[in-house]
Amino acid sequence: MSNRASATALKEPAADQATASIQARKYLFAIVYAADAQPCTCPGMDEKEVSTITEGRLAAVVSGVTGPKIRPERRHLAKHQEVLKQLLAQTTPLPMTFGILADDTEAIHKILRRNQRVFLEQLQRVAGKVEMGLRVHWDVPNIFEYFVNTNSELRSARDRLLGGNRQPTQEEKIELGRMFDRLLGEERENHTEQVRQILSRACSAVKTNKCRNEHEVMNLSCLVGREAQEDFGNAVFQAAQRFDNNFAFDYNGPWAPHNFVEVTLSV
């Protein structure tokens, strides 16, 4: 019995240390100028209070956590965005990638010290700006049939390889698929360049992101001055007028400038 008590006594300090370690951990939402740091009224991860940790001209926006990890679950992702949205209403934050945890407050101080130059450069780049998104897609039931109807090269190849009563070979199907992919890529490039030229008049920068599916023509992220958001909307409308009803334009924002932050943390 005394042996059991002794073993329990040995385990308790280790358990207490583990609990204390978790309680000390900080979830990192964003970096802001220390002069722009303001209280955040919404709760952070696991409903913990959001606070700032200042080091020189920089401040890290953080909250506590209740577990050793933050999994990319819907509620956690939503909380991350909620805090960034409130920060964006106050200033332009440097948003961090979802899931960054530091061991304690001192670890956050080290991150700020070691990355101070790059943080300041990135903050200067996005100061006074927001990110707007634009997605354009082909609003057609069947994208392959749409290309067949609008492209004589693909239509001729389709008729040659799939016409008649014979069954096309696997190689012929692959050949037709490659032609479709090539034409799809060419159309995307041409349309994207046309839209980028118009949007660039209202944007500081435009980034082309990967399309999510075959129907998507382009997926653009745009860095826009806070005062130029109306100009951006007008530019989207102007670009959309150059396309027929087979295309649908959808723009969104403002967001924290995720796609214009290029930081590799030195920890």
N, C-alpha and C positions, 0 to 999 in steps of 0.2 A: 504493500500500500504506500509506504514511504517512497519506494522507487517510482511509482506512478506520479506522485506529487512532485518529485524532483524533476521528472521528465517534463511535466506540464510547466513547471517554473522555468525550465530552460527554453521552452517554446514560446512563452508569452512575450519576452523581450523582442524576439525575432518578428512575431506577429505585429507587435506594436510598431516596430521600425518600418515594416512593410506598409502599415496603415498610414503612418506619418509621411512616408515617402510619396504615397498616392495623393494625400491631402496637400502636399507641397507642390505638386505638379501644376503646370500652367499650359493652357491651350492658347495658341497664338493665332489671332484673327487677322491682324493687320499692323502696319507701321504707319505712323503719322508724324508730322512735325510736332515737337513738344509744345510749341506755342499754340497749335491748333487743337490740342487734346482737350476734350470736354467730357463730362459725365455721360455715360450711356445708360439710358433708363431701362432698356430691355435686358432680361437675364441672358447669361451665356450658356455654355455647355452644361448639361445636367442641372439647369436652372441656377447655376452659380452666378454670383455677382461679376459683372464686367468691370475691369479696372484698367489703369494704365501704369506702366513702369517706364520711368524716364531715365535716359542716359544722354547727357549733352543736349543736342538739338533734336533728338529723336525720342519718340515714345512708342512703346509696344502696347497694343490693345489686347488684353488677355482675360481669361476667366479660369477659375478652378475646374477640376473634374472630379468625378467620384470613382472612376475605375482606371485600370492601368492602360487602357486603349480607348480610342474613339473610333468606332466602326462607321463606315460610310452608309449608315442607315438614313432613311428619309428624314426622320426627326432631327438627326444631327446635321445633315446637309441643309435643312431648312433653317436651323438655328444659326449656322454659319452665315447664310445669306441674310438673315434678319439683322444680325449685328452689323454686317457690312452695309446694308441698306440705311441703317440709322447713321452710321459714320458718314456715308456719302451725303446725307442731308446737311452735315456740318462742315465737311471738308472733303478733299479727294484723298482717300487712303491708298496705301500700297497694300493690296490684298495678298494674303499669304495662301498658299495651296492648302486645301482642306487636310486636316489631320496632323498638323505640326504640334508636338508636345515637347515641353522643356521640363527638366527635372524640378526646377525651383526658380525663385525670383533671380538668384544670382546667375543662373544659366541664361535667363533672358537678357540680363545686363551684358553678359559675354557676347551673345548674338548681336546686340546693338553695337557694342564696341568693335567687334571684328568685322562687321559688315557696314560700318558707318558710311564709308565713302560711296559704296554702290547704292545704299539706301537713299542717301541724299541726292545722288545723280538721278535715280529713278523717280523720286518724289518731285524733283524739279521738272522732269520731263512730263509728268501727268498733272502737275499743279493746275487747278482751275478747269480741269477737263473731266469728262465722263465717257464711258464706253456705250456705244449704241450698236445694236446688232441688226443685220439685214439678211433675210433668207429669201431666195427666189426659187420657185419650183415650177416645173411643167404641170399645169393643171389639166391633165389628160388622163383618161382611164387606163390606157396601155401605152407606155413610153416607146416600146419597140415599134408598134404599129404607127405611132405618131411619126417616128423617124422614117419608117418605110414610106409613108405618105408624103413626107416633105423632102426626102433625099433620093434622087434618081439613082445614085450609085448603089445605095443599100437596096433599093427596090429591085434593081436589075439583078443583083447578087441573090436576093431572096428568091426571085422567080427562077433563076438559073439553077440554084441548088435545091430548092424545095418544091419547084413546080413539077407537073406531071404526076404519074402514078408511082414512080419509084421512090424507095425509102432512102433519104440522104444518109451518107456515112457519118460516123462520129467525127472524122476529120473535117468534113464539109460543115457540120454544125459548129465546130470550133472555129473554123475560118469565118463563118458568118458572125459568130459572137465577137470575134476580134475586130472585125470591121465595125460592128455596132459600137464597141467600146471606144475605138479610135474616133469615130464620128461624134460620139457623146462627149469625149474629151475636147475635141476641137470646138464644138458648139459652146461648151462651158467656158473655154478660154476666151472666145470671141465676145460672148455676152458679158462675161465678167469684166473684161477690159473696157467695154463700152460703159458699163455702170460705174466702174471705178473712176473713170475720167470725169464723170458728172459729179460724183460724191466728193471727189478730192477738193472741190471748190468750197465745201462746207466742213471739211475734216482736216485735222492735223496729221493724221495717219490712217491708212486703211490696210487691214490684214486679211488675206484670203485663207479661210480655214477649210478643212477637208469636208466634202459633202457626205451626208449620212446615208443617202440612198440614191438609186438611179433617177428618181424624179427630181432631185434637187439640182438646180442649175448653179447656184452659188451660195456660200455661207460666209458673210463678211462681218468683221468686227471693225468698228470705226471709232477713232479717238476724236471726240468733239468737244469744243469749248462749251462751258455751261451756258453761255449767252448765245451760242450758235445752234441750240437744239431745234429751234423753229426753222432755221436755215437748212438744217439737215433733213427735216421732214419735207421741206419744199423740194430739196434735191432728189429725194427718193421719189416723190410724185413726178418730177420732171423725167427721171429715168424710166419710170413705169410707163409713161406715155409713149415711149419708143417701142414698146412691145405690144403684141396683140393679146387677145383673151385666152390664149393657151398658156399664158404665164401669170403667176400670182406672186405679188410682193408682200412681204410681212416684215415690218421693222419693229424693234422692241428696245427697251431701256428706259431710263438710264441705269447703268450698272457701274460698279467699281471696275477699274480698268484691268481686269484679269489678263486679257490677251496682250497687254502692252507692258507687262512687268516681266523682266528677265533677270531673275535673281537666283543664284546658286548659293545657298546659305553656307557660310563658314562657321562651324560650331566647335 
